[in-house]
Amino acid sequence: MYNLLLSLAAGLLVALAIRFGTSVGWIGSIVPGVLAAAISYVALNLRGQKRLSAIVEAAVAEAQARRFDRAIQVAKGALAMKPWLFGSEAAVSALIGQFLWWKGDQEAALPYLEHATKAQWPARVMLAISRWKRRDMAGMEKVFEETLKARGNRKQGLLWCAYAWFLEKESRHDDAVRVLGRGASANPTDDKLKSALQSLQNGKRLKIGKLYMEWYNFGVESPPQMMPPGFRPGRRATYR
């Protein structure tokens, strides 16, 4: 919001300076004013995004070291950018929610996860899990369906598999098969989705962890050798 206001102010000043400092009329003054506002907005946004990225990277580094309290503290510092950068609150909230989830404080994570946009699918999967744990099946399905509508999310095989896993867990085998069928149709070259679909069709248990190690980040199944949930070694956090 502040970036937009500052940009509009800059554009207005340029337009007024040209209008009253030269012989150019209003129409001729408005064009460079609009251009100045656009350039100012892009420059301010780029600066804000660079600052946000630096904070996020620092928070992720702390979380990778399993210093979740420190990671949360660092990430919360980015919430101050909300008035300056559109979308920053949702991105940072999703990240904080994931850190709290990995820390094991899922109740505290919930309000942050609810602020995540549909495009931030890892946080949305956690939100769906929280609905499932509360036995809110309709709420869980709604979260998954809305998340799959976001641009790019239909290409996320783990998202489709997670959705199917919870349906299968509720003895809704046919629904789980249909979900994976939709996923396989949307991603005809994804062999992992095809394998998951084939497993269910053959009456086998859906073992997502063998296909996507990131599955263990959600904490619903124990990873091999009882590794703690959270960041898998050698991997960066997924955030959007």
Biotite code that builds the C-alpha atoms (Angstrom):
import biotite.structure as struc

atoms = struc.array([
    struc.Atom([0.000, 0.000, 0.000], chain_id="A", res_id=1, res_name="MET", atom_name="CA", element="C"),
    struc.Atom([2.736, 2.483, 0.988], chain_id="A", res_id=2, res_name="TYR", atom_name="CA", element="C"),
    struc.Atom([4.700, 1.709, -2.181], chain_id="A", res_id=3, res_name="ASN", atom_name="CA", element="C"),
    struc.Atom([1.617, 2.453, -4.263], chain_id="A", res_id=4, res_name="LEU", atom_name="CA", element="C"),
    struc.Atom([0.930, 5.725, -2.455], chain_id="A", res_id=5, res_name="LEU", atom_name="CA", element="C"),
    struc.Atom([4.537, 6.869, -2.783], chain_id="A", res_id=6, res_name="LEU", atom_name="CA", element="C"),
    struc.Atom([4.531, 5.993, -6.476], chain_id="A", res_id=7, res_name="SER", atom_name="CA", element="C"),
    struc.Atom([1.309, 7.888, -7.096], chain_id="A", res_id=8, res_name="LEU", atom_name="CA", element="C"),
    struc.Atom([2.723, 10.863, -5.206], chain_id="A", res_id=9, res_name="ALA", atom_name="CA", element="C"),
    struc.Atom([5.871, 10.786, -7.336], chain_id="A", res_id=10, res_name="ALA", atom_name="CA", element="C"),
    struc.Atom([3.808, 10.638, -10.512], chain_id="A", res_id=11, res_name="GLY", atom_name="CA", element="C"),
    struc.Atom([1.631, 13.517, -9.369], chain_id="A", res_id=12, res_name="LEU", atom_name="CA", element="C"),
    struc.Atom([4.649, 15.669, -8.542], chain_id="A", res_id=13, res_name="LEU", atom_name="CA", element="C"),
    struc.Atom([6.154, 15.026, -11.961], chain_id="A", res_id=14, res_name="VAL", atom_name="CA", element="C"),
    struc.Atom([2.873, 15.862, -13.694], chain_id="A", res_id=15, res_name="ALA", atom_name="CA", element="C"),
    struc.Atom([2.453, 19.089, -11.686], chain_id="A", res_id=16, res_name="LEU", atom_name="CA", element="C"),
    struc.Atom([6.071, 20.110, -12.246], chain_id="A", res_id=17, res_name="ALA", atom_name="CA", element="C"),
    struc.Atom([5.690, 19.719, -16.008], chain_id="A", res_id=18, res_name="ILE", atom_name="CA", element="C"),
    struc.Atom([2.267, 21.392, -16.112], chain_id="A", res_id=19, res_name="ARG", atom_name="CA", element="C"),
    struc.Atom([3.194, 24.491, -14.130], chain_id="A", res_id=20, res_name="PHE", atom_name="CA", element="C"),
    struc.Atom([6.909, 24.630, -14.919], chain_id="A", res_id=21, res_name="GLY", atom_name="CA", element="C"),
    struc.Atom([6.538, 24.453, -18.674], chain_id="A", res_id=22, res_name="THR", atom_name="CA", element="C"),
    struc.Atom([4.075, 25.413, -21.364], chain_id="A", res_id=23, res_name="SER", atom_name="CA", element="C"),
    struc.Atom([2.921, 21.791, -21.774], chain_id="A", res_id=24, res_name="VAL", atom_name="CA", element="C"),
    struc.Atom([-0.778, 21.276, -21.158], chain_id="A", res_id=25, res_name="GLY", atom_name="CA", element="C"),
    struc.Atom([-2.460, 18.771, -18.827], chain_id="A", res_id=26, res_name="TRP", atom_name="CA", element="C"),
    struc.Atom([-2.579, 15.962, -21.374], chain_id="A", res_id=27, res_name="ILE", atom_name="CA", element="C"),
    struc.Atom([1.131, 16.280, -22.070], chain_id="A", res_id=28, res_name="GLY", atom_name="CA", element="C"),
    struc.Atom([1.853, 16.395, -18.340], chain_id="A", res_id=29, res_name="SER", atom_name="CA", element="C"),
    struc.Atom([-0.188, 13.341, -17.397], chain_id="A", res_id=30, res_name="ILE", atom_name="CA", element="C"),
    struc.Atom([1.717, 10.917, -19.632], chain_id="A", res_id=31, res_name="VAL", atom_name="CA", element="C"),
    struc.Atom([5.156, 11.457, -18.032], chain_id="A", res_id=32, res_name="PRO", atom_name="CA", element="C"),
    struc.Atom([3.463, 11.554, -14.626], chain_id="A", res_id=33, res_name="GLY", atom_name="CA", element="C"),
    struc.Atom([1.954, 8.118, -15.173], chain_id="A", res_id=34, res_name="VAL", atom_name="CA", element="C"),
    struc.Atom([5.301, 6.838, -16.455], chain_id="A", res_id=35, res_name="LEU", atom_name="CA", element="C"),
    struc.Atom([7.086, 8.208, -13.386], chain_id="A", res_id=36, res_name="ALA", atom_name="CA", element="C"),
    struc.Atom([4.536, 6.564, -11.096], chain_id="A", res_id=37, res_name="ALA", atom_name="CA", element="C"),
    struc.Atom([4.949, 3.204, -12.851], chain_id="A", res_id=38, res_name="ALA", atom_name="CA", element="C"),
    struc.Atom([8.744, 3.324, -12.707], chain_id="A", res_id=39, res_name="ILE", atom_name="CA", element="C"),
    struc.Atom([8.659, 4.326, -9.045], chain_id="A", res_id=40, res_name="SER", atom_name="CA", element="C"),
    struc.Atom([6.285, 1.501, -8.178], chain_id="A", res_id=41, res_name="TYR", atom_name="CA", element="C"),
    struc.Atom([8.412, -1.121, -9.936], chain_id="A", res_id=42, res_name="VAL", atom_name="CA", element="C"),
    struc.Atom([11.598, 0.162, -8.282], chain_id="A", res_id=43, res_name="ALA", atom_name="CA", element="C"),
    struc.Atom([10.040, 0.240, -4.798], chain_id="A", res_id=44, res_name="LEU", atom_name="CA", element="C"),
    struc.Atom([8.542, -3.224, -5.260], chain_id="A", res_id=45, res_name="ASN", atom_name="CA", element="C"),
    struc.Atom([11.855, -4.675, -6.398], chain_id="A", res_id=46, res_name="LEU", atom_name="CA", element="C"),
    struc.Atom([13.573, -3.214, -3.368], chain_id="A", res_id=47, res_name="ARG", atom_name="CA", element="C"),
    struc.Atom([10.864, -4.597, -1.088], chain_id="A", res_id=48, res_name="GLY", atom_name="CA", element="C"),
    struc.Atom([11.006, -8.048, -2.684], chain_id="A", res_id=49, res_name="GLN", atom_name="CA", element="C"),
    struc.Atom([14.788, -8.127, -2.339], chain_id="A", res_id=50, res_name="LYS", atom_name="CA", element="C"),
    struc.Atom([14.496, -7.298, 1.346], chain_id="A", res_id=51, res_name="ARG", atom_name="CA", element="C"),
    struc.Atom([11.756, -9.895, 1.851], chain_id="A", res_id=52, res_name="LEU", atom_name="CA", element="C"),
    struc.Atom([13.791, -12.571, 0.075], chain_id="A", res_id=53, res_name="SER", atom_name="CA", element="C"),
    struc.Atom([16.769, -11.878, 2.338], chain_id="A", res_id=54, res_name="ALA", atom_name="CA", element="C"),
    struc.Atom([14.637, -12.288, 5.455], chain_id="A", res_id=55, res_name="ILE", atom_name="CA", element="C"),
    struc.Atom([12.993, -15.453, 4.134], chain_id="A", res_id=56, res_name="VAL", atom_name="CA", element="C"),
    struc.Atom([16.342, -17.001, 3.264], chain_id="A", res_id=57, res_name="GLU", atom_name="CA", element="C"),
    struc.Atom([17.658, -16.225, 6.744], chain_id="A", res_id=58, res_name="ALA", atom_name="CA", element="C"),
    struc.Atom([14.555, -17.767, 8.338], chain_id="A", res_id=59, res_name="ALA", atom_name="CA", element="C"),
    struc.Atom([14.783, -20.878, 6.143], chain_id="A", res_id=60, res_name="VAL", atom_name="CA", element="C"),
    struc.Atom([18.460, -21.300, 7.068], chain_id="A", res_id=61, res_name="ALA", atom_name="CA", element="C"),
    struc.Atom([17.519, -21.256, 10.761], chain_id="A", res_id=62, res_name="GLU", atom_name="CA", element="C"),
    struc.Atom([14.757, -23.797, 10.177], chain_id="A", res_id=63, res_name="ALA", atom_name="CA", element="C"),
    struc.Atom([17.073, -26.083, 8.219], chain_id="A", res_id=64, res_name="GLN", atom_name="CA", element="C"),
    struc.Atom([19.290, -26.093, 11.292], chain_id="A", res_id=65, res_name="ALA", atom_name="CA", element="C"),
    struc.Atom([16.138, -27.017, 13.277], chain_id="A", res_id=66, res_name="ARG", atom_name="CA", element="C"),
    struc.Atom([16.275, -23.766, 15.225], chain_id="A", res_id=67, res_name="ARG", atom_name="CA", element="C"),
    struc.Atom([12.556, -23.255, 14.742], chain_id="A", res_id=68, res_name="PHE", atom_name="CA", element="C"),
    struc.Atom([12.062, -20.633, 17.450], chain_id="A", res_id=69, res_name="ASP", atom_name="CA", element="C"),
    struc.Atom([14.737, -18.478, 15.864], chain_id="A", res_id=70, res_name="ARG", atom_name="CA", element="C"),
    struc.Atom([13.316, -19.140, 12.388], chain_id="A", res_id=71, res_name="ALA", atom_name="CA", element="C"),
    struc.Atom([9.862, -18.024, 13.530], chain_id="A", res_id=72, res_name="ILE", atom_name="CA", element="C"),
    struc.Atom([11.300, -14.907, 15.134], chain_id="A", res_id=73, res_name="GLN", atom_name="CA", element="C"),
    struc.Atom([13.184, -13.962, 11.969], chain_id="A", res_id=74, res_name="VAL", atom_name="CA", element="C"),
    struc.Atom([10.159, -14.614, 9.760], chain_id="A", res_id=75, res_name="ALA", atom_name="CA", element="C"),
    struc.Atom([7.864, -12.555, 11.977], chain_id="A", res_id=76, res_name="LYS", atom_name="CA", element="C"),
    struc.Atom([10.182, -9.617, 11.395], chain_id="A", res_id=77, res_name="GLY", atom_name="CA", element="C"),
    struc.Atom([9.044, -9.637, 7.766], chain_id="A", res_id=78, res_name="ALA", atom_name="CA", element="C"),
    struc.Atom([5.403, -9.066, 8.753], chain_id="A", res_id=79, res_name="LEU", atom_name="CA", element="C"),
    struc.Atom([6.302, -5.398, 9.160], chain_id="A", res_id=80, res_name="ALA", atom_name="CA", element="C"),
    struc.Atom([6.517, -5.249, 5.362], chain_id="A", res_id=81, res_name="MET", atom_name="CA", element="C"),
    struc.Atom([2.766, -5.848, 5.019], chain_id="A", res_id=82, res_name="LYS", atom_name="CA", element="C"),
    struc.Atom([1.917, -2.158, 4.386], chain_id="A", res_id=83, res_name="PRO", atom_name="CA", element="C"),
    struc.Atom([4.735, -1.870, 1.853], chain_id="A", res_id=84, res_name="TRP", atom_name="CA", element="C"),
    struc.Atom([4.509, -5.006, -0.253], chain_id="A", res_id=85, res_name="LEU", atom_name="CA", element="C"),
    struc.Atom([1.289, -6.557, -1.547], chain_id="A", res_id=86, res_name="PHE", atom_name="CA", element="C"),
    struc.Atom([1.097, -10.279, -0.812], chain_id="A", res_id=87, res_name="GLY", atom_name="CA", element="C"),
    struc.Atom([3.938, -10.277, 1.706], chain_id="A", res_id=88, res_name="SER", atom_name="CA", element="C"),
    struc.Atom([1.688, -11.054, 4.680], chain_id="A", res_id=89, res_name="GLU", atom_name="CA", element="C"),
    struc.Atom([0.304, -14.215, 3.057], chain_id="A", res_id=90, res_name="ALA", atom_name="CA", element="C"),
    struc.Atom([3.760, -15.437, 2.028], chain_id="A", res_id=91, res_name="ALA", atom_name="CA", element="C"),
    struc.Atom([5.299, -14.810, 5.445], chain_id="A", res_id=92, res_name="VAL", atom_name="CA", element="C"),
    struc.Atom([2.285, -16.220, 7.304], chain_id="A", res_id=93, res_name="SER", atom_name="CA", element="C"),
    struc.Atom([2.527, -19.431, 5.277], chain_id="A", res_id=94, res_name="ALA", atom_name="CA", element="C"),
    struc.Atom([6.197, -19.719, 6.177], chain_id="A", res_id=95, res_name="LEU", atom_name="CA", element="C"),
    struc.Atom([5.602, -19.092, 9.885], chain_id="A", res_id=96, res_name="ILE", atom_name="CA", element="C"),
    struc.Atom([2.774, -21.617, 9.864], chain_id="A", res_id=97, res_name="GLY", atom_name="CA", element="C"),
    struc.Atom([5.068, -24.248, 8.366], chain_id="A", res_id=98, res_name="GLN", atom_name="CA", element="C"),
    struc.Atom([7.798, -23.549, 10.917], chain_id="A", res_id=99, res_name="PHE", atom_name="CA", element="C"),
    struc.Atom([5.319, -23.886, 13.782], chain_id="A", res_id=100, res_name="LEU", atom_name="CA", element="C"),
    struc.Atom([3.988, -27.093, 12.239], chain_id="A", res_id=101, res_name="TRP", atom_name="CA", element="C"),
    struc.Atom([7.457, -28.607, 12.000], chain_id="A", res_id=102, res_name="TRP", atom_name="CA", element="C"),
    struc.Atom([8.139, -27.478, 15.542], chain_id="A", res_id=103, res_name="LYS", atom_name="CA", element="C"),
    struc.Atom([5.126, -29.551, 16.617], chain_id="A", res_id=104, res_name="GLY", atom_name="CA", element="C"),
    struc.Atom([2.861, -26.665, 17.618], chain_id="A", res_id=105, res_name="ASP", atom_name="CA", element="C"),
    struc.Atom([0.084, -27.285, 15.119], chain_id="A", res_id=106, res_name="GLN", atom_name="CA", element="C"),
    struc.Atom([-2.556, -25.312, 17.014], chain_id="A", res_id=107, res_name="GLU", atom_name="CA", element="C"),
    struc.Atom([-0.391, -22.202, 16.942], chain_id="A", res_id=108, res_name="ALA", atom_name="CA", element="C"),
    struc.Atom([0.311, -22.813, 13.249], chain_id="A", res_id=109, res_name="ALA", atom_name="CA", element="C"),
    struc.Atom([-3.363, -22.870, 12.257], chain_id="A", res_id=110, res_name="LEU", atom_name="CA", element="C"),
    struc.Atom([-4.108, -19.099, 12.149], chain_id="A", res_id=111, res_name="PRO", atom_name="CA", element="C"),
    struc.Atom([-0.986, -18.527, 10.043], chain_id="A", res_id=112, res_name="TYR", atom_name="CA", element="C"),
    struc.Atom([-1.836, -21.362, 7.665], chain_id="A", res_id=113, res_name="LEU", atom_name="CA", element="C"),
    struc.Atom([-5.310, -19.916, 7.206], chain_id="A", res_id=114, res_name="GLU", atom_name="CA", element="C"),
    struc.Atom([-3.709, -16.705, 5.899], chain_id="A", res_id=115, res_name="HIS", atom_name="CA", element="C"),
    struc.Atom([-1.788, -18.569, 3.196], chain_id="A", res_id=116, res_name="ALA", atom_name="CA", element="C"),
    struc.Atom([-2.988, -18.065, -0.354], chain_id="A", res_id=117, res_name="THR", atom_name="CA", element="C"),
    struc.Atom([-4.191, -20.976, -2.465], chain_id="A", res_id=118, res_name="LYS", atom_name="CA", element="C"),
    struc.Atom([-0.938, -20.841, -4.436], chain_id="A", res_id=119, res_name="ALA", atom_name="CA", element="C"),
    struc.Atom([1.084, -21.701, -1.315], chain_id="A", res_id=120, res_name="GLN", atom_name="CA", element="C"),
    struc.Atom([0.225, -25.369, -1.518], chain_id="A", res_id=121, res_name="TRP", atom_name="CA", element="C"),
    struc.Atom([2.521, -26.844, 1.197], chain_id="A", res_id=122, res_name="PRO", atom_name="CA", element="C"),
    struc.Atom([0.889, -24.600, 3.797], chain_id="A", res_id=123, res_name="ALA", atom_name="CA", element="C"),
    struc.Atom([-2.519, -25.436, 2.361], chain_id="A", res_id=124, res_name="ARG", atom_name="CA", element="C"),
    struc.Atom([-1.850, -29.166, 2.706], chain_id="A", res_id=125, res_name="VAL", atom_name="CA", element="C"),
    struc.Atom([-1.076, -28.561, 6.375], chain_id="A", res_id=126, res_name="MET", atom_name="CA", element="C"),
    struc.Atom([-4.333, -26.644, 6.673], chain_id="A", res_id=127, res_name="LEU", atom_name="CA", element="C"),
    struc.Atom([-6.193, -29.573, 5.092], chain_id="A", res_id=128, res_name="ALA", atom_name="CA", element="C"),
    struc.Atom([-4.532, -31.931, 7.580], chain_id="A", res_id=129, res_name="ILE", atom_name="CA", element="C"),
    struc.Atom([-5.701, -29.777, 10.469], chain_id="A", res_id=130, res_name="SER", atom_name="CA", element="C"),
    struc.Atom([-9.261, -29.984, 9.101], chain_id="A", res_id=131, res_name="ARG", atom_name="CA", element="C"),
    struc.Atom([-8.912, -33.760, 8.798], chain_id="A", res_id=132, res_name="TRP", atom_name="CA", element="C"),
    struc.Atom([-7.682, -34.099, 12.366], chain_id="A", res_id=133, res_name="LYS", atom_name="CA", element="C"),
    struc.Atom([-10.745, -32.156, 13.533], chain_id="A", res_id=134, res_name="ARG", atom_name="CA", element="C"),
    struc.Atom([-12.916, -34.581, 11.557], chain_id="A", res_id=135, res_name="ARG", atom_name="CA", element="C"),
    struc.Atom([-14.009, -31.788, 9.253], chain_id="A", res_id=136, res_name="ASP", atom_name="CA", element="C"),
    struc.Atom([-14.012, -33.855, 6.072], chain_id="A", res_id=137, res_name="MET", atom_name="CA", element="C"),
    struc.Atom([-15.938, -31.293, 4.042], chain_id="A", res_id=138, res_name="ALA", atom_name="CA", element="C"),
    struc.Atom([-13.485, -28.609, 5.125], chain_id="A", res_id=139, res_name="GLY", atom_name="CA", element="C"),
    struc.Atom([-10.525, -30.795, 4.194], chain_id="A", res_id=140, res_name="MET", atom_name="CA", element="C"),
    struc.Atom([-11.890, -31.483, 0.723], chain_id="A", res_id=141, res_name="GLU", atom_name="CA", element="C"),
    struc.Atom([-12.676, -27.815, 0.209], chain_id="A", res_id=142, res_name="LYS", atom_name="CA", element="C"),
    struc.Atom([-9.094, -26.832, 1.029], chain_id="A", res_id=143, res_name="VAL", atom_name="CA", element="C"),
    struc.Atom([-7.685, -29.403, -1.385], chain_id="A", res_id=144, res_name="PHE", atom_name="CA", element="C"),
    struc.Atom([-10.077, -28.517, -4.202], chain_id="A", res_id=145, res_name="GLU", atom_name="CA", element="C"),
    struc.Atom([-9.495, -24.782, -3.831], chain_id="A", res_id=146, res_name="GLU", atom_name="CA", element="C"),
    struc.Atom([-5.732, -25.304, -3.711], chain_id="A", res_id=147, res_name="THR", atom_name="CA", element="C"),
    struc.Atom([-5.781, -27.367, -6.905], chain_id="A", res_id=148, res_name="LEU", atom_name="CA", element="C"),
    struc.Atom([-7.488, -24.484, -8.702], chain_id="A", res_id=149, res_name="LYS", atom_name="CA", element="C"),
    struc.Atom([-4.510, -22.181, -8.153], chain_id="A", res_id=150, res_name="ALA", atom_name="CA", element="C"),
    struc.Atom([-2.237, -21.692, -11.145], chain_id="A", res_id=151, res_name="ARG", atom_name="CA", element="C"),
    struc.Atom([0.560, -24.239, -11.258], chain_id="A", res_id=152, res_name="GLY", atom_name="CA", element="C"),
    struc.Atom([-0.719, -26.387, -8.417], chain_id="A", res_id=153, res_name="ASN", atom_name="CA", element="C"),
    struc.Atom([-2.255, -28.986, -10.700], chain_id="A", res_id=154, res_name="ARG", atom_name="CA", element="C"),
    struc.Atom([1.333, -29.871, -11.673], chain_id="A", res_id=155, res_name="LYS", atom_name="CA", element="C"),
    struc.Atom([2.208, -30.741, -8.069], chain_id="A", res_id=156, res_name="GLN", atom_name="CA", element="C"),
    struc.Atom([2.062, -34.528, -7.875], chain_id="A", res_id=157, res_name="GLY", atom_name="CA", element="C"),
    struc.Atom([2.510, -34.581, -4.118], chain_id="A", res_id=158, res_name="LEU", atom_name="CA", element="C"),
    struc.Atom([-0.576, -32.407, -3.723], chain_id="A", res_id=159, res_name="LEU", atom_name="CA", element="C"),
    struc.Atom([-2.708, -34.895, -5.664], chain_id="A", res_id=160, res_name="TRP", atom_name="CA", element="C"),
    struc.Atom([-1.248, -37.833, -3.745], chain_id="A", res_id=161, res_name="CYS", atom_name="CA", element="C"),
    struc.Atom([-1.830, -36.181, -0.377], chain_id="A", res_id=162, res_name="ALA", atom_name="CA", element="C"),
    struc.Atom([-5.471, -35.539, -1.271], chain_id="A", res_id=163, res_name="TYR", atom_name="CA", element="C"),
    struc.Atom([-5.932, -39.166, -2.323], chain_id="A", res_id=164, res_name="ALA", atom_name="CA", element="C"),
    struc.Atom([-4.126, -40.458, 0.775], chain_id="A", res_id=165, res_name="TRP", atom_name="CA", element="C"),
    struc.Atom([-6.581, -38.811, 3.161], chain_id="A", res_id=166, res_name="PHE", atom_name="CA", element="C"),
    struc.Atom([-9.566, -40.015, 1.167], chain_id="A", res_id=167, res_name="LEU", atom_name="CA", element="C"),
    struc.Atom([-8.145, -43.540, 1.234], chain_id="A", res_id=168, res_name="GLU", atom_name="CA", element="C"),
    struc.Atom([-7.572, -43.167, 4.979], chain_id="A", res_id=169, res_name="LYS", atom_name="CA", element="C"),
    struc.Atom([-11.293, -42.491, 5.353], chain_id="A", res_id=170, res_name="GLU", atom_name="CA", element="C"),
    struc.Atom([-12.136, -45.685, 3.429], chain_id="A", res_id=171, res_name="SER", atom_name="CA", element="C"),
    struc.Atom([-13.177, -43.679, 0.370], chain_id="A", res_id=172, res_name="ARG", atom_name="CA", element="C"),
    struc.Atom([-11.209, -45.785, -2.058], chain_id="A", res_id=173, res_name="HIS", atom_name="CA", element="C"),
    struc.Atom([-13.194, -44.910, -5.175], chain_id="A", res_id=174, res_name="ASP", atom_name="CA", element="C"),
    struc.Atom([-12.892, -41.192, -4.446], chain_id="A", res_id=175, res_name="ASP", atom_name="CA", element="C"),
    struc.Atom([-9.138, -41.554, -3.920], chain_id="A", res_id=176, res_name="ALA", atom_name="CA", element="C"),
    struc.Atom([-8.784, -43.347, -7.258], chain_id="A", res_id=177, res_name="VAL", atom_name="CA", element="C"),
    struc.Atom([-10.790, -40.622, -8.979], chain_id="A", res_id=178, res_name="ARG", atom_name="CA", element="C"),
    struc.Atom([-8.566, -37.901, -7.492], chain_id="A", res_id=179, res_name="VAL", atom_name="CA", element="C"),
    struc.Atom([-5.394, -39.617, -8.667], chain_id="A", res_id=180, res_name="LEU", atom_name="CA", element="C"),
    struc.Atom([-7.046, -40.194, -12.032], chain_id="A", res_id=181, res_name="GLY", atom_name="CA", element="C"),
    struc.Atom([-7.622, -36.460, -12.320], chain_id="A", res_id=182, res_name="ARG", atom_name="CA", element="C"),
    struc.Atom([-4.017, -35.845, -11.324], chain_id="A", res_id=183, res_name="GLY", atom_name="CA", element="C"),
    struc.Atom([-2.665, -38.322, -13.866], chain_id="A", res_id=184, res_name="ALA", atom_name="CA", element="C"),
    struc.Atom([-4.830, -36.788, -16.609], chain_id="A", res_id=185, res_name="SER", atom_name="CA", element="C"),
    struc.Atom([-3.531, -33.313, -15.739], chain_id="A", res_id=186, res_name="ALA", atom_name="CA", element="C"),
    struc.Atom([0.056, -34.600, -15.754], chain_id="A", res_id=187, res_name="ASN", atom_name="CA", element="C"),
    struc.Atom([0.316, -37.313, -18.421], chain_id="A", res_id=188, res_name="PRO", atom_name="CA", element="C"),
    struc.Atom([4.132, -37.447, -18.192], chain_id="A", res_id=189, res_name="THR", atom_name="CA", element="C"),
    struc.Atom([4.295, -37.733, -14.388], chain_id="A", res_id=190, res_name="ASP", atom_name="CA", element="C"),
    struc.Atom([5.385, -41.316, -13.725], chain_id="A", res_id=191, res_name="ASP", atom_name="CA", element="C"),
    struc.Atom([5.077, -40.907, -9.970], chain_id="A", res_id=192, res_name="LYS", atom_name="CA", element="C"),
    struc.Atom([1.401, -40.053, -10.224], chain_id="A", res_id=193, res_name="LEU", atom_name="CA", element="C"),
    struc.Atom([0.860, -42.945, -12.591], chain_id="A", res_id=194, res_name="LYS", atom_name="CA", element="C"),
    struc.Atom([2.564, -45.281, -10.113], chain_id="A", res_id=195, res_name="SER", atom_name="CA", element="C"),
    struc.Atom([0.425, -44.001, -7.239], chain_id="A", res_id=196, res_name="ALA", atom_name="CA", element="C"),
    struc.Atom([-2.746, -44.442, -9.282], chain_id="A", res_id=197, res_name="LEU", atom_name="CA", element="C"),
    struc.Atom([-1.750, -47.958, -10.325], chain_id="A", res_id=198, res_name="GLN", atom_name="CA", element="C"),
    struc.Atom([-1.072, -48.904, -6.701], chain_id="A", res_id=199, res_name="SER", atom_name="CA", element="C"),
    struc.Atom([-4.565, -47.871, -5.621], chain_id="A", res_id=200, res_name="LEU", atom_name="CA", element="C"),
    struc.Atom([-6.189, -49.503, -8.620], chain_id="A", res_id=201, res_name="GLN", atom_name="CA", element="C"),
    struc.Atom([-4.420, -52.755, -7.711], chain_id="A", res_id=202, res_name="ASN", atom_name="CA", element="C"),
    struc.Atom([-5.654, -52.540, -4.127], chain_id="A", res_id=203, res_name="GLY", atom_name="CA", element="C"),
    struc.Atom([-2.246, -51.680, -2.684], chain_id="A", res_id=204, res_name="LYS", atom_name="CA", element="C"),
    struc.Atom([-1.529, -49.154, 0.045], chain_id="A", res_id=205, res_name="ARG", atom_name="CA", element="C"),
    struc.Atom([-0.528, -45.698, -1.172], chain_id="A", res_id=206, res_name="LEU", atom_name="CA", element="C"),
    struc.Atom([3.097, -45.220, -0.086], chain_id="A", res_id=207, res_name="LYS", atom_name="CA", element="C"),
    struc.Atom([3.701, -41.579, -0.863], chain_id="A", res_id=208, res_name="ILE", atom_name="CA", element="C"),
    struc.Atom([7.018, -41.431, 0.975], chain_id="A", res_id=209, res_name="GLY", atom_name="CA", element="C"),
    struc.Atom([8.607, -43.730, -1.602], chain_id="A", res_id=210, res_name="LYS", atom_name="CA", element="C"),
    struc.Atom([7.600, -41.318, -4.334], chain_id="A", res_id=211, res_name="LEU", atom_name="CA", element="C"),
    struc.Atom([8.034, -37.967, -2.591], chain_id="A", res_id=212, res_name="TYR", atom_name="CA", element="C"),
    struc.Atom([10.346, -37.648, 0.428], chain_id="A", res_id=213, res_name="MET", atom_name="CA", element="C"),
    struc.Atom([8.754, -34.240, 1.088], chain_id="A", res_id=214, res_name="GLU", atom_name="CA", element="C"),
    struc.Atom([5.630, -36.111, 2.202], chain_id="A", res_id=215, res_name="TRP", atom_name="CA", element="C"),
    struc.Atom([7.240, -36.666, 5.587], chain_id="A", res_id=216, res_name="TYR", atom_name="CA", element="C"),
    struc.Atom([7.383, -32.895, 6.120], chain_id="A", res_id=217, res_name="ASN", atom_name="CA", element="C"),
    struc.Atom([3.649, -32.983, 6.871], chain_id="A", res_id=218, res_name="PHE", atom_name="CA", element="C"),
    struc.Atom([4.103, -35.328, 9.836], chain_id="A", res_id=219, res_name="GLY", atom_name="CA", element="C"),
    struc.Atom([1.241, -37.728, 9.182], chain_id="A", res_id=220, res_name="VAL", atom_name="CA", element="C"),
    struc.Atom([3.555, -40.668, 8.568], chain_id="A", res_id=221, res_name="GLU", atom_name="CA", element="C"),
    struc.Atom([6.914, -41.458, 10.134], chain_id="A", res_id=222, res_name="SER", atom_name="CA", element="C"),
    struc.Atom([9.890, -41.245, 7.776], chain_id="A", res_id=223, res_name="PRO", atom_name="CA", element="C"),
    struc.Atom([12.435, -44.071, 7.496], chain_id="A", res_id=224, res_name="PRO", atom_name="CA", element="C"),
    struc.Atom([14.700, -44.626, 10.510], chain_id="A", res_id=225, res_name="GLN", atom_name="CA", element="C"),
    struc.Atom([12.399, -42.424, 12.598], chain_id="A", res_id=226, res_name="MET", atom_name="CA", element="C"),
    struc.Atom([13.871, -39.220, 11.226], chain_id="A", res_id=227, res_name="MET", atom_name="CA", element="C"),
    struc.Atom([12.111, -36.206, 12.800], chain_id="A", res_id=228, res_name="PRO", atom_name="CA", element="C"),
    struc.Atom([9.508, -34.440, 10.642], chain_id="A", res_id=229, res_name="PRO", atom_name="CA", element="C"),
    struc.Atom([10.436, -31.103, 9.174], chain_id="A", res_id=230, res_name="GLY", atom_name="CA", element="C"),
    struc.Atom([13.149, -30.403, 6.649], chain_id="A", res_id=231, res_name="PHE", atom_name="CA", element="C"),
    struc.Atom([14.593, -33.404, 4.871], chain_id="A", res_id=232, res_name="ARG", atom_name="CA", element="C"),
    struc.Atom([18.409, -33.333, 4.841], chain_id="A", res_id=233, res_name="PRO", atom_name="CA", element="C"),
    struc.Atom([19.849, -31.666, 1.813], chain_id="A", res_id=234, res_name="GLY", atom_name="CA", element="C"),
    struc.Atom([16.563, -30.059, 0.791], chain_id="A", res_id=235, res_name="ARG", atom_name="CA", element="C"),
    struc.Atom([15.371, -26.485, 0.974], chain_id="A", res_id=236, res_name="ARG", atom_name="CA", element="C"),
    struc.Atom([11.983, -25.544, 2.308], chain_id="A", res_id=237, res_name="ALA", atom_name="CA", element="C"),
    struc.Atom([9.169, -25.125, -0.164], chain_id="A", res_id=238, res_name="THR", atom_name="CA", element="C"),
    struc.Atom([7.523, -21.733, 0.078], chain_id="A", res_id=239, res_name="TYR", atom_name="CA", element="C"),
    struc.Atom([5.789, -19.399, -2.333], chain_id="A", res_id=240, res_name="ARG", atom_name="CA", element="C"),
])
